[in-house]
């Protein structure tokens, strides 16, 4: 895989970027210690600030760590033909980080963003009580939709968590009292330059899942650590069984094409890439993508890049 960073901008008014989506020409970004969903135009000017909940306390525009919702994943999809975003807390501390928000995006009929809060604690507890949940903790860092299924990725155990999409939509809309039951699979990320990576974001494009991954010097899902590097990789869903998984290490879904993200001096970029959104493919196969990174200083970094497999 070859990566070419075309543009790199610091977003000073958006804290701790952790998720990114491009919908109808608007770049949407969330931060893990913010209560706001930000919308940017093509000039990277903030044109929407959608309050997802009321923050009890903020310092320097950021929610203190013990109080933050820890939004780490965001995914876009249509419900009845209308575009929506779903933002989810990481679940690393329950119930505090177990909230989600379904956002209906503006249309030609309504220019408003409509927000519904959804308690995800029952969903997350069903994951951690699952017999295949062989992880020390829960830390949902990514979500994507592919082939009529909804997926989470648990960074802590490198687990791929799958639900039928119709069941998840019914749950998020509050149309059912039952909680969707997960299927859990294992991911295997290779080391790069002797660095061990864990997934931080994901998107699905043309039958391939693209992930961002970072190497962070920490031994748990709560504390931040020194960032040692970030990378992009891919995997296919074709290897997934119809249901469940066998308890066999050889059946792990292997992440391929792991490529270290380099700066201008061809050394590892010391920035935690948190999420990626691929939105276009040229005739020659070149992919156009947006990515967001969290430099842990109260700002966010936005990248425009090309990807060639």
N, C-alpha and C positions, 0 to 999 in steps of 0.2 A: 504494500500500500504506500502511495506517495501523497504527502500532505503539503499543500501550498497555502500559507496564510496570506490573504490578500489585504486584510484590514484588521487592525487591533485598536480598540477604543476603550478608554476607561470611562465608566458611567458613574460619575461622582454622586449623583442623587439617588442611586439605587443600591441599597446595601446587600451584600452577601448573596449575590446571584446564585441560584441553585437549580432553576428550571427555565427552559425556553421553548417556545412554540411560535410558528409563523402561521397566522390565519387571516385570510382575506387582506393580505398586504400589511398587517399589523404584527409587529414583533412583541410577543407577550413574555414578560420575565417575572419570576417570583424570587424572593430571597428567604433564606431560612430563619432570619430573625426580623422579618417584617410582616405586617398584617395587610400589606397592599399588593395587589396585582397591577403591574405596570404595563402600559401599552405604548410602544414607540412607533413612529413613522419611519419611512425610508431614510430620513435625514438624522435618525436616532434622537429625535426630539420626543420627550414624553408628552403624549396627547391624552392618555387615560391613566387615572389612578383610582383603582377600584378597591374600596375597603372591604376586606373579607370578614373582619371581626373588629371589635373594639379592643385596643390594646390597653391593659390596665396600667402599664408603666413603660416608658421609653427613655433611653439615654442616648443622646447624640443621634436620634433618628432610628435607633435600633432597640428591639425588645431584649432585656437582659436574659442571659442564657437560661437561668432557672425557670423563666416564664414563657419562653418563646415556643411557638407551635412547631418549629423545625420543619418547615415545608421543604421537602427534598425532591418531590416528583410532581410532574404536571404532564397531562396528555390531552390532546384535542380529538374530538369525534363529533359526529352528528347524531342528534336525537330527533326523529321525525322530520329529518331534512334541515334542522336548524343547528348551527355550529355551537359547540359547548367546549369548555375546558373543565378538567377535574384536577384539583390541587389537593395533595395529601400530605399529612404530617408523617414523620419517619416511624412513629410507633416505638421509638427507643426508650421513651418514658411514658407510661400509661397511668392515668387517662390523658394527661396534659398534651402529649404529642400524638394523640389518636383522633384528631379531628380532620375532616375533609370538607372541601367546598366545591360544589357544582356551579359553574358560571355559564349562563346563557349569554352568548355574544350578540352584539348589535346586528340587526338585519335591516333590509329596506323598509320593514314595517315598524321596527322599534330601534331607536338609537341607544337604548339603555343596556347596561350590563346588569343582568338579574342574578342574584347570588342566593344559593340555598346551602345552609350548613348541614353536614352529615356526620354523626358520631360514628367513627370507625372502630371503636374499641372492641365491639363484638367480632368484627371481621378480623382484627389483628389477634385477638385471643384464640380464635379458631385456628389461625395459622400456627401459633406457638404451641397449641395443644395437639396438633396433627402428628401422627406417629412418624411421619417422614421429616419432621422439623428437627434436623440434627445440627443445630446451630447454637452457639452460646447466647445469642441475643437476637432481637429483631432490630433492623435498621433499614427501612424501605428507602431506597435512593433513586429508584427509577420506575417508570411505568410506560407502557406502550400498548397499542392495539394491533393485532394481526390475525387474519383469517378467522374472524368471528370470535376471537377470544381477547380477553383483557389480561394483561400481565403486569405483575410487580417483580422487581428484583430486590432481594434482600442482600445488601452489601456484606453484612456480618457473616453470613454463611455461604455467600455466593450461590444463592438459591433463586431459581426461576419459579414464580408462583402464578398459576394459571386459573382463570375462571371463564365460563361461557359468557360472552359479552351481553346477551339479552338479560341474563340473571343479574349481572353487575349493574346494568342500567336500571333495572327494576328496583334494586336495592338502593342505589344512589338517589333515585327519585322518591323513595319512601313509599313505593307502591306494593311492597311486600313486607311482612313482619319477619320472614326467614332471612338468615344470613347465608350468603353463598359459601359453598364448601370448596376449599382450595385443592388443587393438585400441585405437588411440589417436585421439582426437578433440580438437578445439580449442574452448576456451571464450573468450568475449569479454565482459569485464566493463566496463560504462561508467563513466566518471568521475562523481563526485558532488561538487559544489561545488569543482571543480578538483582533487579528490583522486583519486589512482589507487589502486584497491583490488585485493587478491588474496584468493583463497578461503582460508578458515581452517576451515570445517566444513560439513557437509551432512546433510540427511535427505530421505527420500522419503515423501510423504503424498498420497493421492488423486490420483495421476497427475501430480504436480508435485514437482520437486526444489527444496527451499529451502536456501539457502546463507547462512552468515555469511561476511563478508569484512572485512578490516582494511587500513588504510593504515599502513605502518610504515616509518620512515626507516632502511632498511638496503639494501645492494646484494647480499646473498647469503643463503643458506639457513641459515648457521651462526650468524651474529651477530644479536643482538637490536638493535632500534632504537627510537627514540622513537615512541610510538603517537600517530597524528594523528587517528584516528577509526575507527569500525566501522559496518558497514551490513548489511542483509539484502536478498537478492534471490531471484529464482526463474528457473527455466528448465524447458522441456519436453523430454522424451526423444523426442517424436514426430518431431523433425527428424533423428534419427540414421538413417543408412543401415543396411541389414541387416548389412553387413560393411565394415570399413575406412572410409577417408575419402579424398576427392579432395584433392590438394594445391592447394587454391583458397581464398584468404582469405574469399571470399564464403560459403563453407560452414561458417564458424565458428558454433557454437551460442551464440546471444546470450542473455545474462542480462538479464532484465527486472525491472521493479518495484524497482530498487535504491533503498533508502530508508535514509538516514542515521539512526543511533540517537542520539536526543537525551536529554539529562538533564533535570532538573526546570526548569532555567532556559532550556530550548529551545536550548541550544548543544550542539555535538557532544560526545558522551560520550567522554572520553579513557580508554578501556578497551578492551583487545583481546578482542573476543568470539571465542571459539574453536570453539564447537560449538552446535548447536541440535537439539532433539527436539520434534516436534509430535505430540501424543498424543490430540487430541480436536477435534471440530468441532461447534459448536452448530447448531441448526436454521436460524439466520439466516446461517450461513456463517462465523461467527467461529471462528478457530482458537485453541486453547490450546497454549502451547509453554513449554518450559524451555530456558534457555541458560546456558552457563558461560563465564566470562571469566577471563583471567589478567592480574592487575595488576602482575606482575613484582616482587612483594614477599614471596613465600613463602606467600601465601594464594590463595584462589579466590573468585570472585564468582558467585552463582547468581541468575538472573532468572526470574521467572514473568511471562509476557506474553501479550497477545492480539494477533492479527494479523487484519486485514481487508483483502482484496484489492480 
